[in-house]
Amino acid sequence: MNQQAMMRLKKMQKQMMEAQEKLENTVFKGTAGGGVVSVEVKGSHEVLSVSIDPEAVKDDLEMVQDMIVIAINDANKKIEAETQKTMGAFGGGLGLF
């Protein structure tokens, strides 16, 4: 591999690392039940907060628990989509991501 190709590769590696760091620090919001439950999850999959409409708890606790799971999964799907979009640009036609 020549020096110019090596420099391009190092530049792309640095850009990938910066993009990954940005993704990990981005906050994604997931919701369920039309906003009855909402969660905020960092791109690193760390759950930051859970918000629940107090009226929902009075009605059916099991349903609220299910909505929490749905909201977290919703946020995780958004993280995955953004990861594919961002990191896929680095894979180009190689199918790396």
Backbone as CSV, one residue per row, in Angstrom:
resi,resn,N_x,N_y,N_z,CA_x,CA_y,CA_z,C_x,C_y,C_z
1,MET,0.857,-1.171,0.000,0.000,0.000,0.000,0.903,1.235,0.000
2,ASN,0.630,2.155,-0.916,1.468,3.355,-0.977,1.110,4.341,0.138
3,GLN,1.956,5.334,0.315,1.798,6.281,1.424,0.515,7.096,1.304
4,GLN,0.154,7.479,0.091,-1.073,8.266,-0.104,-2.312,7.452,0.295
5,ALA,-2.344,6.201,-0.074,-3.467,5.341,0.288,-3.522,5.144,1.802
6,MET,-2.362,5.021,2.415,-2.302,4.861,3.863,-2.840,6.107,4.564
7,MET,-2.513,7.284,4.046,-2.998,8.536,4.632,-4.516,8.636,4.499
8,ARG,-5.044,8.238,3.340,-6.493,8.252,3.142,-7.180,7.301,4.114
9,LEU,-6.577,6.152,4.306,-7.135,5.159,5.218,-7.141,5.683,6.657
10,LYS,-6.070,6.323,7.077,-5.998,6.885,8.428,-7.022,8.009,8.600
11,LYS,-7.206,8.817,7.575,-8.183,9.905,7.636,-9.590,9.323,7.771
12,MET,-9.881,8.288,6.991,-11.195,7.662,7.060,-11.399,7.010,8.428
13,GLN,-10.371,6.409,8.972,-10.466,5.792,10.289,-10.782,6.847,11.344
14,LYS,-10.129,7.996,11.264,-10.385,9.081,12.210,-11.824,9.573,12.080
15,GLN,-12.305,9.724,10.846,-13.680,10.164,10.618,-14.680,9.150,11.168
16,MET,-14.378,7.870,11.003,-15.260,6.828,11.526,-15.322,6.888,13.050
17,MET,-14.189,7.091,13.683,-14.149,7.161,15.139,-14.932,8.378,15.642
18,GLU,-14.792,9.507,14.953,-15.530,10.710,15.332,-17.031,10.501,15.152
19,ALA,-17.415,9.857,14.046,-18.838,9.594,13.797,-19.397,8.649,14.850
20,GLN,-18.632,7.632,15.215,-19.076,6.678,16.237,-19.253,7.374,17.578
21,GLU,-18.312,8.241,17.931,-18.410,8.973,19.192,-19.634,9.886,19.206
22,LYS,-19.876,10.539,18.079,-21.050,11.410,17.982,-22.338,10.604,18.152
23,LEU,-22.405,9.448,17.500,-23.576,8.577,17.630,-23.785,8.148,19.075
24,GLU,-22.720,7.761,19.734,-22.826,7.277,21.112,-23.310,8.357,22.069
25,ASN,-23.047,9.616,21.754,-23.444,10.710,22.625,-24.768,11.363,22.234
26,THR,-25.331,10.962,21.102,-26.614,11.499,20.667,-27.727,10.875,21.503
27,VAL,-28.719,11.682,21.857,-29.849,11.191,22.644,-31.023,10.932,21.701
28,PHE,-31.580,9.734,21.792,-32.715,9.319,20.976,-33.930,9.171,21.877
29,LYS,-35.093,9.571,21.375,-36.321,9.481,22.162,-37.210,8.394,21.569
30,GLY,-37.659,7.501,22.428,-38.608,6.469,22.026,-39.909,6.697,22.758
31,THR,-41.011,6.379,22.099,-42.322,6.574,22.717,-43.206,5.350,22.511
32,ALA,-44.240,5.288,23.340,-45.241,4.224,23.210,-46.565,4.770,23.730
33,GLY,-47.639,4.195,23.242,-48.964,4.587,23.699,-49.302,6.024,23.355
34,GLY,-48.821,6.484,22.211,-49.118,7.848,21.804,-48.486,8.884,22.715
35,GLY,-47.363,8.546,23.311,-46.661,9.475,24.183,-46.934,9.263,25.658
36,VAL,-47.733,8.253,25.992,-48.002,7.949,27.402,-46.694,7.608,28.108
37,VAL,-45.835,6.888,27.410,-44.517,6.549,27.931,-43.483,7.061,26.939
38,SER,-42.457,7.726,27.457,-41.350,8.133,26.600,-40.046,7.863,27.337
39,VAL,-39.025,7.543,26.554,-37.711,7.280,27.112,-36.678,8.056,26.306
40,GLU,-35.580,8.375,26.970,-34.436,8.958,26.288,-33.271,7.997,26.470
41,VAL,-32.641,7.643,25.339,-31.567,6.662,25.339,-30.408,7.227,24.520
42,LYS,-29.207,7.162,25.088,-28.027,7.585,24.338,-27.720,6.546,23.260
43,GLY,-26.995,6.976,22.262,-26.593,6.071,21.190,-25.777,4.891,21.680
44,SER,-25.215,5.008,22.866,-24.480,3.898,23.475,-25.429,2.921,24.170
45,HIS,-26.734,3.153,24.036,-27.813,2.339,24.611,-27.980,2.529,26.110
46,GLU,-27.441,3.603,26.645,-27.637,3.932,28.058,-28.972,4.667,28.198
47,VAL,-29.875,4.116,28.999,-31.177,4.744,29.225,-30.966,5.917,30.172
48,LEU,-31.370,7.116,29.724,-31.183,8.324,30.518,-32.412,8.677,31.344
49,SER,-33.591,8.487,30.749,-34.803,8.841,31.478,-35.997,8.057,30.964
50,VAL,-36.984,7.928,31.845,-38.269,7.307,31.512,-39.347,8.240,32.043
51,SER,-40.273,8.619,31.182,-41.394,9.461,31.605,-42.693,8.702,31.381
52,ILE,-43.561,8.741,32.383,-44.826,8.020,32.320,-45.938,8.979,32.723
53,ASP,-46.980,9.026,31.918,-48.154,9.827,32.264,-48.766,9.228,33.534
54,PRO,-48.868,10.003,34.611,-49.385,9.478,35.883,-50.774,8.852,35.767
55,GLU,-51.571,9.327,34.861,-52.911,8.763,34.681,-52.845,7.321,34.197
56,ALA,-51.841,6.996,33.414,-51.716,5.637,32.870,-51.446,4.623,33.974
57,VAL,-50.708,5.015,34.995,-50.361,4.097,36.080,-51.604,3.703,36.867
58,LYS,-52.538,4.604,36.966,-53.765,4.330,37.710,-54.605,3.246,37.047
59,ASP,-54.515,3.163,35.740,-55.385,2.254,34.994,-54.881,0.821,34.949
60,ASP,-53.650,0.632,34.451,-53.178,-0.729,34.193,-51.649,-0.762,34.242
61,LEU,-51.117,-1.162,35.378,-49.667,-1.186,35.565,-48.975,-2.104,34.558
62,GLU,-49.551,-3.259,34.293,-48.941,-4.196,33.349,-48.833,-3.579,31.960
63,MET,-49.860,-2.846,31.555,-49.836,-2.184,30.252,-48.716,-1.135,30.219
64,VAL,-48.542,-0.396,31.300,-47.487,0.618,31.363,-46.114,-0.049,31.283
65,GLN,-45.944,-1.163,31.959,-44.674,-1.889,31.891,-44.381,-2.323,30.457
66,ASP,-45.403,-2.805,29.762,-45.238,-3.196,28.360,-44.860,-1.987,27.501
67,MET,-45.483,-0.833,27.785,-45.187,0.369,27.016,-43.757,0.847,27.245
68,ILE,-43.223,0.636,28.436,-41.828,1.000,28.697,-40.907,0.184,27.805
69,VAL,-41.167,-1.101,27.721,-40.370,-1.974,26.859,-40.489,-1.525,25.404
70,ILE,-41.696,-1.227,24.966,-41.917,-0.782,23.585,-41.173,0.526,23.321
71,ALA,-41.224,1.463,24.254,-40.553,2.755,24.078,-39.044,2.594,23.993
72,ILE,-38.483,1.724,24.842,-37.031,1.489,24.787,-36.661,0.834,23.462
73,ASN,-37.457,-0.129,23.021,-37.184,-0.768,21.733,-37.309,0.231,20.584
74,ASP,-38.253,1.166,20.688,-38.420,2.206,19.679,-37.161,3.065,19.600
75,ALA,-36.645,3.474,20.750,-35.413,4.270,20.771,-34.247,3.474,20.196
76,ASN,-34.149,2.202,20.540,-33.058,1.369,20.022,-33.138,1.207,18.511
77,LYS,-34.340,1.116,17.958,-34.498,1.039,16.496,-34.013,2.326,15.845
78,LYS,-34.278,3.456,16.481,-33.809,4.744,15.948,-32.286,4.823,16.001
79,ILE,-31.714,4.308,17.073,-30.251,4.275,17.177,-29.674,3.418,16.058
80,GLU,-30.246,2.261,15.836,-29.766,1.351,14.791,-29.871,1.992,13.408
81,ALA,-30.997,2.649,13.134,-31.186,3.296,11.832,-30.154,4.399,11.623
82,GLU,-29.916,5.199,12.644,-28.940,6.284,12.533,-27.528,5.728,12.398
83,THR,-27.243,4.644,13.098,-25.927,4.008,12.986,-25.709,3.500,11.567
84,GLN,-26.714,2.841,11.014,-26.602,2.336,9.640,-26.398,3.477,8.648
85,LYS,-27.146,4.546,8.840,-27.058,5.706,7.945,-25.679,6.348,8.039
86,THR,-25.208,6.567,9.249,-23.941,7.261,9.456,-22.748,6.387,9.097
87,MET,-22.719,5.198,9.636,-21.555,4.346,9.443,-21.567,3.665,8.070
88,GLY,-22.741,3.519,7.476,-22.830,2.926,6.149,-22.089,3.728,5.103
89,ALA,-21.983,5.042,5.322,-21.260,5.889,4.387,-19.789,5.497,4.317
90,PHE,-19.247,4.938,5.381,-17.853,4.547,5.391,-17.637,3.200,4.732
91,GLY,-18.688,2.370,4.664,-18.563,1.053,4.058,-18.589,1.124,2.547
92,GLY,-19.173,2.229,2.027,-19.246,2.381,0.578,-19.874,1.168,-0.075
93,GLY,-19.310,0.744,-1.134,-19.817,-0.426,-1.833,-19.247,-1.717,-1.295
94,LEU,-18.509,-1.645,-0.205,-17.863,-2.842,0.319,-18.800,-3.681,1.188
95,GLY,-19.935,-3.121,1.568,-20.870,-3.857,2.406,-20.357,-4.101,3.808
96,LEU,-19.565,-3.187,4.336,-18.993,-3.371,5.654,-19.997,-3.135,6.754
97,PHE,-21.019,-2.289,6.518,-21.994,-1.958,7.563,-23.386,-2.193,7.058
